[in-house]
């Protein structure tokens, strides 16, 4: 399986899943910390509240308390993707596939350490991209999609330098592994590519701290290029089973965030994030000799913006309560949207609480609900002209817990 590098920067992920499900536009995994969930991740590049800043903006390591900070979080997700048939013409299969989503668990870990007053280093272990959809065997859309899974595993090391009391900068390297598998039961047989690869990307950040109460952060993460290899299971009419390759690229992204302490009890924050999904146009499955396997998908994705606002209230030294809202655009369109990823624009509402359990330790709890617009699909089952036509009703619930400690 090979995906045209020029046009599939994000397409592969639409077909797959990480050991989770997509909870941001496209196949992005927005929940990269437990403390950020309650604010809908508003102010992510400027908050610098705990060691998870290593991911959102490593320049924030210069602002963390103590010498060493660690954080571990668990995200529990319950996505729902329910199809409603309207005018499908596929004669094989029946039913609407049940719920394509299921419970998913995402662990993450972060550590930041100050080498001196100027230099800090840190590491993040997380899963930035992925999606999983799984429909009932024998459903009317089995020729379009049965199971789709993309898993990503990321290790990000960064270093930060404190230029002055107002400025810090940072850079990092990401080593990321991807696993892709998706299948369908077509009119001529079972089709399933199964591929994996590892590659390297980079990230850069800056933090501006003009006053004790205000922070502005900016962060950029590069695209990561893959040339995945593996196997393709396919019927004889599509050339039979054999080896496959896939060239694809995850999207780049850029964020600008603001954090401001209005009073000793109230904080407000905001974030704008751009993601470069427009490189996803067409996914073409190829054999090692360069021949087209007959398996392909059209995406025609576009770049997206995510905006969020949040607030904290601290009634005392033990508790902090959080709230946030966000709007996340979808890169998909009504013409090319696939049942493998029935994505649409989503609105987040989030709540959370932090409890200080010791002088150096805090526990965060967060909940967010994603209200997702109905997603229409009109997919053709290759090599026929028969179609899956209908609408998906989608939503996601997110539960987070995180423990953070400063030494």
N, C-alpha and C positions, 0 to 999 in steps of 0.2 A: 504494500500500500504506500503510495507516495502522494503527498499533498504539495501542490505548487507553492514554493516558498514565497513567491511574490504576492500571492492572494489568499493565503490561508493562515494568517497570523493568529487567528483565533478559532478558525473553523473546527479544528479537531476537537477542541473542548466541547463544542456543541454536541458532539457525538458521544461524549464520555462522561465519566464521573470520577471524582476522587472518592475516597471512602466517605463521601458526604454528598451534598447536593448543592447546586448553585444557589447562592443567596444574595447575589448582586447581579447587575446587568451582565448579560452574556453568561460566561462560566466562571466569573470571579467569585471568590469567597471573601466577603467583606468582614466577617467576624474573625479578626486576628488577635483579639485580646478579650478577656472577661471584663476588665474594667471599662472598656469602651462601649460595651453593648448598651448599657443604660442610657448613654448619650447618643445612640444611633451613630456612633463613631464620629460625631462632630468634633472638630478641633484635633483630630488625630495627629497631625504633623506638628502641633504646637503644645499639646497637653503636657508631655514629658512628666507623667505622673508616676510611672513605675518602669520596670525593665522592658515592657512591651514597646517602649519608644525606639528600641533597637530596630523594630520593623517599620514603624510608622514614620520615624525621622530620627536616625541615630545621632544627629547633632544634639538631641535632647539629653543624651547621656551626661553631658557636662553639667546639667541642672539637677541631676538626681542627688538625693541625700546620701550621706555615708560614703563608704568606699566601694562596697559591692552590693548590687541589687539583683534579686532573682524574682521570677514570677512564673507560675504554672497555671494554665487555664484549661477548662474543658467546655466545649460548645456542644450542646445537645440540640439537634435540629429535627423538626417535623415538617417536611415539605408535603404538599399535596398537588397532584396534577391529574385532574379528572376530565376525560374527554366526553363530549356530547355530540353524537352524530347528527348531521343535517342532510347531506346529499352525497354520501360516499357511494362509489360504484364498484368497489372491490367485492367480487363474488365469493372469495375464500375467507373463512373466519366469520365469527359473529361476536356480538357484545362490544362494549366500549373500552375494554382493557383494564377495568378496575381503577385503582389509584396508582399512578406511576411513581409516586413518592413513598418514602418510608423513613423511619427513625434512623438518624445518623449521628455519629459521635466523632468530634474533632479535638484531639489534644494538641496543646502548644506549650512551648517552653522558651524562656528568655533569660539572659544573664548580661549584666553590664558591670564593668570594673574600672575604677579610676587608677591609672598607673601613676599619675601625678596631678598637680593642680591644673595642668594643661591638657593632658592626654587621657583618653578613655578608650576602652575596647569593649566589644559586646558580641553576642551571638544570639540568633533566633532559630528555632526549630518549628516549622509550621507548614501549612498546606494552603497556598495562596489561590490555586485554581482547581476547579472540578465541578462535576455534576454527575448525578446518577438518576436515570429513569428506567423503570422496569414495569412492563405491562403484562397482563395475563396471557399465557400461551393460548393461541387459537383466536385471539381477538381480531376484529375486522381490519385493524391496521398492522397486522403482523408482517405484511409484505413491505411495510415502511419502517417499522421499528418494533423490536421486542425489548432487548436489554441494551443499555448504553452506559459505558463507564469510562471515565477519565480520572486517574489518580495522580496527584502531584505531591512530591515530598521535597521540601526546601530547607537548606541549611545556609543561613546568611551570617557572615562575619563582617563586622564594621569597626571603624576607628573614628573617633571624634577629636577635634582640637579646639580648645577654647581660645579664640583670638583676643577677647577682652571680656569685661563684665557684661557687654551688650551682645557680643557676637560669638557664635560657635559654628563650625562646619564639620562635615563628616562624609565618609565614602565607605562603600561596602562591596563585597563580592558574594554572589548567590550561586550555590551549586544546587541544581534542581533536577530531580528525576521524574519522568512522566511514564505512565502506563495507560495505554489506550486499548479498549475492546468494545466492539458494538456488533450487534447481529440483527438479522431479520429472517423470516421464513417467507421467501418469495414464491411466486407461482412455479418457478423452475428449480427450487431447492433452497437449502440453508446457506446463508452467507455470514461470515464472521472474520474480520481482521483482528489480530491480537499483536500489539506492538509496544515497544518501550525504548527509551533512550535517556541519556543524562547530558546536561549542557550547563553553561555558565553565563550569568548576566551580572549587571552592576547596578548600584544605586548611589545617589548623592543627595545630601541634605544640608540645610542651613537653618539656624535659629537666631532670630533677632529678639532681644530682650530689652526694649527701650526703657521700661520702668519695672519696678518690683512686682507690679500687678498685671503687666501685659506681656504677652509673648506672641510672636508671629513666626510660623514655621513654613518652609517650602521643601518639598521632597520630590525627586524624580527616580523612577525605576525603569531600567531599560527592558526592551524586548529580549526574549531568550529564544535562540534558534535551535531547532531539533532536526535530526535525521534519524528517525526511529526505524527499527528493523524488527521483523518477526514473521508471523505466518498469516496466510489467508486461506480460510476454508470457503470453498465455493463449488457450485455444481459444474458438471462437465461443460454445459452450454456457455459458462462464463470462463472456461479455460481450466477448470478444476482447481484443486488445492495446491498450495506451494508457498514459497517465500514471498515476502512483501516488504516494502520500505515506505516511509512517510516523512516527508520534509515539511515542517510547519514551525510557526513562531507564536509564542504567547505575546500578548499586547504590552506595549509600554504604557506608563501612567505618570501623571504629574498632579501633585496636591499642593494647595495653599490653605493654611489654617490659621485661625486667630483664637487666642485664649485670653480672657480678661477677668480679673477678680474685681467685681463691682464693689463688694464690701467684704469684711472678714467672713461673712456667712454665705454670700452669693457669688457664683462664678457663671459666666456665659461664654459660649464658644461657637465657632462655625467652621465649616470646611467646604471647599470646592475641589473636586477631583475629576480630571479628564482621563479617559482611557482610550487608547488607539485601536479600536476594533475594526477600523475600515480596511485593514489588510485582508480580512476574510471575505472572499468572494466565492470561490469554488473549491470543493474538496474532490480530488480525483484519486482513486485507488489504483496504484500501479504495481506491476510485477518487477522483479529485480532487473529484467532485461529492458525496462522502460516501456513495456507494452501496457496499455490501459486495460484494467481488469474488467471493465464494464460496471463497476460500482462507483457512484459519485453522488455528490450533493451540492446544491447551490445555496449560498448564504447571502451574499451581497450585504454584509454587515456595514455599519457606519460607526463613527466615533461617538462617544457618549459623555455626558456630564452627570455627576452625582453631587447634590448639594445637601447640606445638613446643618441643623442648629441644635444646640443643647444648653442645659443649665444644671448647676449643682446647688444644693442647699445644705448647709452644715449647721444643724441646730446646736451641736455641742462638739466636744473633742473626740467623741466615740463614733458618731454617725455622720454619714454623708449620703444624701439622697439625690438621685440623678433622673433626668428626663431628656428626651430628644426626639426629633423628627427628621426625616430625610426623604428626598425624592431621587430615584435612581432610574435613569433612562434605559431603555432596551436598545441594543444594537440591531435587533431583528426588524423585519418588515412583514406586512400581511401577505405579500406575494410569495416570499421564499422561506418563511418560518417553517421549521421541521418539527414533527412530533417527537423527535429525539430530544429536542430542547424547546418546548413551547413557551419561550420567554416573552414577557411583556414588561412595560414600565411598572414600577412598584413604589409604593409609599410606605415608609417605616414609621411606626409609633413605638417608642421604647421607654422603659422605666428600669431603675436599678437602685441598689443601695450598697454602701460600703461600711463595714464595721471594723474599727480598729481593735484588734484582739490583744495587742501588746504595744510597747513603745515602738517596736520595729516591724510589726506584722499587721497586715490588713487582709480581710476577706471581702471579695466583691461578688454580688449576685446581680444578674441582669436578665431582663426579658424584653423581647421585641417581636412585634407582629408585622409581617409584610402583607399589605393589601395589594394584590397584583391584578392588573386589568385582564379581562378575558382575552385569550390569545386564539385567533383564528388560524387554521391550517388548511392548505389545499395542496396536498402532496401526491405526486404521481408514483406508482409502483413500477419501476423499471424491471423488465423491458416492455411492459404493457403500457397502455394509455389509461388504465384504471386509476381511480383517485380515492384518497382519504380526505373527506371534506367535513369540517365541523369546527367546534370551539372547545378550548380548554378552560376550565375554571381552576385557578391556581391560588395558593396562599402558602405562607411559611411561618412557623412559630420557632423562635430561637430562645433557648435557655442557656445561661452562661454562669460559670463559677470560676473564681480565680483567687489564688493566694499569692500575696506579694510580701517580700521581706527585704529589709535593708540592714546591712552589716557595717 
